[in-house]
Amino acid sequence: MMKKVLISALIAALPGVAMADAKTDEIVRLKAQMQKLQQQMAELQKAVEAASASAAKPAAEAAAADEDAKAELKERVANMELKVDRLNTAATDGPLAGLSITGYLDPTYIYNRAPNSAGFQFLNHQNTYAYSNSTFGDVYLDIKKTFGVGPTAPSAEITIMPNRGSGNTLLDGGSGNNIINTAVINFPLTDTWTFNAGLMNSFGGYEVQQSNQMVTLTHGLLYDFSDPGSYIGAGFNWSHDVWAWKFLLANEQYRTHANNQAFNGTRSNNTPTATARVDYTWSSALDLGMSMNAGRQTLPSTTTGSGYGYQGTAPGPYSNYFFTEADASYTLGDIQYNAELDYGQQQRAAWNGGNAVWYGASLLGHRKWMTETVGKMGATLRYDYLNNSKNGGGGGGIALGSNGVDGVNGFGVSAACLASGSSDCKGANRQALTADLLFFPTDQLTLKLEYRHDWASESVFLRNDGSYRKSNDLIGAQAVYTF
């Protein structure tokens, strides 16, 4: 019976034992899968970490390269700053500090009807000044050195014109061997006062000497024969608001030698010339000016006797000289107008031994415009009148020959009156009409074409056949290159 009970209990327990074995196998199998999954996860993590490390390496290299580039850029900037500092130091303190060199070249072609001459005028070393051969056809250099910065910095300025400047054509009788045109020291004392000394152009008139600032090829009659020329002396400039004036105490015009040096074979001219100019700026476009000169000037060379002057009747080599003029300049955009009135006299400087008197007027109009074909261009018209009839003419910038005529420029008495023996021959009154056409291919280059007609009240223009006529014509072309 007990045996049966045990057998029965064992049979009853068998399913549970079988189930327990099945669960154990499943757990083992799941554990194996988990271990395999964990192993795969570990391998995947390693792969991710390897990929991350691999990706981080170029980024690090790029960052390092970027840092190197930044360092190189900083070094280059530092070097550039050092160079800029050196340049600034050189610009303010070095030997080239404040130095500027500018200028122009202006080769010119002229056809002159009276002598029947034609050709280029450029660098021709000829010391005879004429309206057909004045300040054009040369090399112009402006050398300026400023010592310091600001409005009170002093400066020294020299202009050179080897062949057509004042030194070659006018100074000390036009000896023709001086390349200096002007040489000026400017020393500002305040914002309004400046002391200056040296060789400088006169203060008279609206015209300037430089070809690159002119709207015509030739100069007007007043510039060439009425207005004073260059002076050597010292004076002051003053400017404030709309007013400005200049004053200069100098040798007589065109003279570079000291006043105590004998001239003309006798004694020196120790009387200084005083010259001054005042300008009033009416508006941003209109300037009104006036200038004057007073002193003693050298008389023309003697022609007869032991005296002085054309007729040898003056007691001394010098006589009193006075000149004054008023001018106006109006410039607005591409429009320019100029006007000038002159009056001058010099004692015993006329052809017949009397007082020389001259007066005149000049009017100029200029306009620029744009065209589709040739670009920017301009046109100029100028009219000049100069009266020099009293006492046979002469005085100012008018120098007559031994026959009482300047046949090149058209001044003096007629040959017929001189041959008649009359003592009351009148000097020629002069007029000129000038027309120019200008082209501006670039900012540096200006081309000019000019036709000019000059006429006189007497037959004083010398022709190539030896005859005299009352008129003359010029045709000119000029290229002005500014640098």
C-alpha positions in Angstrom: 0.0 0.0 0.0 2.8 2.5 0.9 4.6 1.4 -2.2 1.5 2.3 -4.2 1.2 5.7 -2.6 4.9 6.6 -3.3 4.5 5.4 -6.9 1.4 7.5 -7.2 3.1 10.6 -5.8 6.1 10.2 -8.1 3.8 9.9 -11.1 2.0 13.1 -10.0 5.3 15.1 -9.7 6.7 14.1 -13.1 5.0 16.9 -15.1 6.4 19.6 -12.8 9.8 18.2 -13.1 9.5 18.2 -16.9 8.3 21.8 -16.9 11.2 22.9 -14.7 13.6 21.5 -17.1 11.9 23.2 -20.0 12.1 26.6 -18.2 15.8 26.1 -17.4 16.6 25.5 -21.0 14.7 28.6 -22.1 16.6 30.7 -19.5 19.9 29.3 -20.7 19.0 30.0 -24.3 17.8 33.6 -23.4 21.0 34.2 -21.5 23.0 33.1 -24.5 21.1 35.5 -26.7 21.6 38.3 -24.2 25.3 37.7 -24.1 25.4 37.6 -27.8 23.4 40.8 -28.0 25.6 42.4 -25.3 28.6 41.4 -27.3 27.1 42.9 -30.5 26.3 46.1 -28.5 29.8 46.3 -27.3 31.1 45.8 -30.8 28.7 48.5 -32.1 29.8 50.9 -29.3 33.4 50.3 -30.3 32.5 51.0 -33.9 30.7 54.2 -32.9 33.6 55.3 -30.8 36.1 54.5 -33.6 33.9 56.4 -36.1 33.7 59.4 -33.7 37.4 59.3 -33.2 38.0 59.1 -36.9 35.6 62.1 -37.5 37.2 64.1 -34.8 40.7 63.8 -36.2 40.1 65.9 -39.4 38.2 68.5 -37.3 41.1 68.7 -35.0 43.5 69.0 -37.9 41.2 71.7 -39.5 41.1 73.6 -36.2 44.8 73.4 -35.9 45.2 74.6 -39.5 42.8 77.4 -38.8 44.8 78.5 -35.8 47.9 78.4 -37.9 46.2 80.6 -40.6 45.0 83.0 -37.9 48.5 83.3 -36.5 50.0 83.9 -40.0 47.4 86.6 -40.7 48.1 88.3 -37.4 51.8 88.3 -38.2 51.2 89.8 -41.7 48.9 92.5 -40.2 51.6 93.3 -37.6 54.2 93.5 -40.4 51.9 95.8 -42.4 51.2 98.0 -39.4 54.9 98.2 -38.9 55.4 99.2 -42.5 52.6 101.8 -42.3 54.1 103.2 -39.2 57.5 103.5 -41.0 55.8 105.2 -44.0 54.0 107.6 -41.7 57.2 108.4 -40.0 58.9 108.9 -43.3 56.0 111.0 -44.6 56.2 113.3 -41.6 59.8 113.3 -40.6 61.8 111.7 -43.4 63.8 113.5 -46.2 60.8 113.0 -48.6 58.3 114.3 -46.1 56.1 117.1 -47.6 57.8 116.8 -51.0 55.8 117.1 -54.2 56.9 117.2 -57.8 54.3 118.2 -60.4 54.4 119.7 -63.9 53.5 119.4 -67.5 54.8 119.1 -71.1 53.2 121.2 -73.8 54.6 120.6 -77.3 53.1 123.2 -79.6 52.8 123.7 -83.4 52.5 127.3 -84.7 51.9 128.7 -88.1 52.8 132.4 -88.2 51.6 134.2 -91.3 53.8 137.3 -91.2 57.2 135.6 -91.3 55.6 132.6 -93.2 57.0 130.2 -90.6 55.6 126.9 -89.4 56.8 124.1 -87.2 56.8 122.7 -83.7 58.0 124.7 -80.8 59.2 122.6 -78.0 62.3 122.9 -75.8 63.6 125.6 -78.2 66.2 127.5 -76.3 65.3 131.0 -77.6 65.4 133.9 -75.2 63.3 136.3 -77.3 59.8 136.8 -75.8 57.0 137.3 -78.3 53.2 136.7 -78.3 53.8 133.9 -80.9 56.6 132.3 -78.8 55.9 133.1 -75.1 55.5 130.6 -72.2 54.4 127.5 -74.2 56.4 124.7 -75.8 58.5 123.7 -72.8 58.8 121.4 -69.8 57.4 122.8 -66.5 58.4 121.4 -63.1 57.0 122.5 -59.8 59.1 121.3 -56.8 57.6 122.0 -53.4 58.8 121.0 -50.0 56.6 121.6 -46.9 58.2 121.4 -43.5 55.5 120.0 -41.2 51.8 119.7 -41.4 48.9 122.1 -40.9 48.2 125.7 -42.1 51.3 127.2 -40.3 53.8 124.8 -41.9 56.5 126.7 -43.9 57.4 125.7 -47.4 59.9 126.3 -50.2 58.7 126.1 -53.8 60.7 126.2 -57.1 59.4 126.1 -60.6 61.7 125.3 -63.5 61.1 126.2 -67.2 64.5 125.7 -68.9 63.6 127.4 -72.2 60.5 129.5 -71.9 60.5 130.6 -68.3 61.3 134.0 -66.8 64.9 133.1 -66.2 65.5 132.3 -69.9 63.5 135.1 -71.5 63.1 138.1 -69.1 65.3 138.1 -66.1 68.2 140.6 -66.2 67.6 141.5 -69.8 66.8 137.9 -71.0 70.4 136.5 -71.0 68.9 133.1 -71.8 70.9 130.9 -69.3 68.7 130.7 -66.3 66.3 127.7 -65.9 64.6 129.0 -62.8 61.2 130.4 -63.3 60.1 131.2 -59.7 61.6 130.4 -56.3 59.6 131.3 -53.2 59.9 130.8 -49.5 56.5 130.8 -47.7 56.6 131.1 -43.9 53.1 131.3 -42.2 53.1 133.4 -39.1 49.5 132.8 -38.1 46.4 131.3 -39.8 45.9 134.6 -41.7 49.4 136.0 -42.1 52.2 134.6 -44.2 55.7 136.0 -44.9 57.2 135.2 -48.3 60.4 136.0 -50.2 62.1 135.1 -53.4 61.4 135.3 -57.1 57.8 135.3 -58.0 55.4 136.3 -60.7 53.6 139.6 -60.6 50.2 140.0 -59.0 48.5 141.6 -62.0 45.7 140.3 -64.2 43.5 137.3 -64.5 45.8 135.2 -66.6 48.2 132.6 -65.3 51.5 131.5 -66.8 51.0 127.7 -66.8 49.7 126.1 -70.0 47.8 123.4 -68.2 45.7 126.1 -66.4 45.0 128.2 -69.5 41.9 127.8 -71.7 43.8 129.3 -74.7 47.1 128.5 -76.3 48.6 132.0 -76.5 48.4 134.7 -73.8 46.5 137.9 -74.2 47.9 141.3 -75.1 47.7 142.5 -71.5 49.5 139.6 -70.1 52.3 139.8 -72.6 52.8 143.6 -72.9 51.0 145.5 -70.2 51.0 143.6 -66.9 54.3 143.6 -64.9 56.6 140.6 -65.0 58.6 138.8 -62.3 59.9 140.3 -59.1 62.5 139.4 -56.5 61.7 140.7 -53.1 59.9 140.0 -49.8 56.5 140.7 -48.5 53.4 139.5 -46.7 50.1 137.8 -47.6 46.9 138.2 -45.5 43.6 136.4 -45.9 40.5 136.3 -43.8 36.9 135.4 -44.8 36.2 137.0 -48.2 39.2 139.4 -48.2 42.8 138.7 -49.2 45.7 140.9 -50.0 49.4 140.7 -50.9 52.2 143.2 -50.5 55.8 142.9 -51.9 58.8 145.2 -51.7 61.2 144.2 -54.5 63.8 145.1 -57.1 62.5 146.6 -60.3 60.8 143.9 -62.4 63.0 141.4 -64.2 66.1 142.2 -62.1 67.8 139.5 -60.0 70.9 141.5 -59.1 71.4 143.5 -55.8 70.3 147.1 -55.8 73.9 148.2 -54.9 75.3 146.7 -58.1 75.9 149.1 -60.9 73.7 148.6 -63.9 73.5 150.2 -67.4 77.1 151.3 -67.0 76.5 154.0 -64.5 74.7 153.7 -61.2 72.3 151.3 -59.6 68.6 151.6 -59.2 68.4 151.7 -55.5 64.7 152.6 -55.4 62.6 149.6 -54.6 59.3 148.7 -56.3 56.2 148.3 -54.2 53.5 146.1 -55.5 50.3 144.9 -53.9 47.0 143.1 -54.7 43.6 142.9 -53.0 40.9 140.3 -53.8 37.3 140.3 -52.7 35.4 137.0 -53.0 31.9 138.2 -53.9 30.6 134.6 -54.0 31.8 131.1 -54.5 31.8 131.9 -58.3 32.9 135.5 -58.5 36.2 137.1 -57.5 37.0 140.8 -57.8 40.7 141.9 -57.8 42.9 144.9 -58.1 46.7 145.4 -58.1 49.2 148.2 -58.4 52.9 148.8 -58.9 55.0 151.8 -58.2 58.8 152.3 -58.4 61.5 153.2 -60.9 62.3 151.2 -64.0 65.2 151.0 -66.4 64.8 153.1 -69.5 65.5 151.6 -73.0 69.0 151.7 -74.3 70.2 154.9 -75.9 70.1 155.3 -79.6 71.8 158.7 -80.0 73.9 161.0 -77.9 75.1 160.2 -74.4 71.8 160.3 -72.6 69.2 157.6 -72.0 66.0 156.5 -73.5 65.2 155.9 -77.2 66.3 159.4 -78.2 69.1 159.8 -75.6 67.3 162.7 -74.0 66.7 161.4 -70.5 69.2 162.6 -67.9 69.4 159.2 -66.1 69.0 155.5 -66.8 65.8 155.1 -64.7 62.5 156.8 -64.5 59.3 156.6 -62.4 57.0 153.8 -63.2 53.3 153.3 -62.2 50.8 150.6 -63.1 47.4 149.5 -61.9 44.7 147.1 -63.0 41.3 145.7 -62.0 40.1 142.2 -62.9 37.1 139.9 -62.4 36.8 136.1 -62.6 33.5 134.2 -62.7 33.6 130.4 -62.7 30.5 128.3 -62.2 30.6 124.6 -63.3 31.7 124.5 -66.9 31.4 128.2 -67.5 34.2 130.8 -67.1 34.3 134.5 -67.7 37.2 136.9 -67.2 37.6 140.6 -67.6 40.5 143.1 -67.0 41.2 146.8 -67.3 44.8 148.1 -67.3 46.6 151.5 -67.1 50.3 152.1 -66.9 52.8 154.9 -67.5 56.6 155.4 -67.3 58.4 158.8 -67.6 60.5 159.4 -70.7 60.1 155.8 -71.8 58.3 156.5 -75.1 59.8 156.4 -78.6 60.1 160.2 -79.0 61.5 160.7 -75.5 58.2 161.6 -73.8 56.2 159.7 -71.3 55.0 156.3 -72.2 51.4 155.6 -71.5 49.4 152.4 -72.2 45.9 151.2 -71.3 43.8 148.3 -72.4 41.1 145.8 -71.8 40.6 142.0 -72.1 37.5 139.9 -72.1 37.4 136.1 -72.1 34.6 133.6 -72.2 34.9 129.8 -72.0 32.6 126.8 -71.8 32.9 123.0 -71.6 30.3 120.4 -72.6 30.0 116.6 -73.3 29.6 115.1 -76.7 28.8 111.5 -77.7 31.6 111.3 -80.3 34.7 112.9 -78.7 33.7 113.2 -75.1 34.4 116.3 -73.1 35.4 119.4 -75.1 35.4 123.2 -74.7 35.6 126.5 -76.6 37.1 129.8 -75.7 36.8 133.3 -77.2 39.0 136.2 -76.1 39.2 139.9 -77.2 42.1 142.1 -76.3 42.7 145.8 -76.8 45.9 147.7 -75.9 46.3 151.5 -76.6 50.0 152.5 -77.0 49.8 155.5 -79.3 51.1 158.3 -77.1 54.5 159.7 -78.1 55.2 156.9 -80.6 54.6 154.0 -78.2 56.8 152.0 -75.8 56.8 151.5 -72.1 55.7 148.5 -70.0 56.5 145.3 -71.7 56.8 146.9 -75.1 60.3 147.3 -76.4 60.9 149.0 -79.7 63.8 148.5 -82.1 66.2 151.2 -83.4 63.7 152.0 -86.1 60.9 152.6 -83.6 59.1 149.4 -84.5 58.6 145.9 -82.9 57.8 144.1 -86.1 57.2 140.7 -84.5 54.6 141.9 -82.0 53.2 144.8 -83.9 54.0 147.9 -81.9 55.6 151.3 -82.6 55.5 153.9 -85.4 54.9 153.2 -89.0 57.8 153.3 -91.4 56.1 156.0 -93.5 55.7 158.4 -90.6 59.3 157.7 -89.5 60.6 158.4 -93.0 58.6 161.7 -93.1 60.7 163.1 -90.3 57.7 163.9 -88.2 58.2 164.4 -84.5 54.6 163.5 -83.7 54.3 159.9 -85.0 51.7 157.9 -83.2 52.4 154.5 -81.9 50.2 151.5 -82.9 47.1 150.6 -81.0 46.7 146.8 -80.9 43.8 144.5 -80.9 43.5 140.7 -81.0 40.7 138.2 -81.4 41.5 134.6 -80.3 39.3 131.5 -80.7 40.2 128.1 -79.2 38.7 124.6 -79.4 39.7 122.3 -76.6 39.5 118.5 -76.2 39.9 116.5 -72.9 40.6 112.9 -73.8 41.8 112.2 -70.2 42.2 114.0 -67.0 45.9 114.5 -67.7 45.8 115.3 -71.5 44.4 118.5 -73.0 44.4 119.2 -76.8 44.1 122.8 -78.0 43.4 124.2 -81.5 43.7 128.0 -81.9 43.2 130.6 -84.5 44.3 134.2 -83.6 43.9 137.4 -85.6 46.0 140.4 -84.5 45.7 143.9 -86.0 47.1 147.4 -85.4 46.3 151.0 -86.3 49.6 151.3 -88.0 51.6 149.1 -90.5 53.9 147.5 -88.0 53.8 143.8 -88.6 57.0 142.8 -90.5 56.4 140.3 -93.4 59.0 137.9 -94.7 59.4 140.1 -97.8 60.5 143.1 -95.7 57.2 145.0 -96.0 55.0 146.0 -93.1 51.3 145.3 -92.7 48.5 146.1 -90.3 47.5 142.6 -89.4 48.8 139.1 -88.7 47.4 135.6 -88.2 48.4 132.6 -86.1 47.2 129.0 -86.3 48.3 126.7 -83.4 47.9 123.3 -82.0 49.0 122.1 -78.6 49.1 119.0 -76.5 49.4 119.6 -72.7 50.1 116.5 -70.5 50.0 117.2 -66.8 51.7 114.9 -64.2 
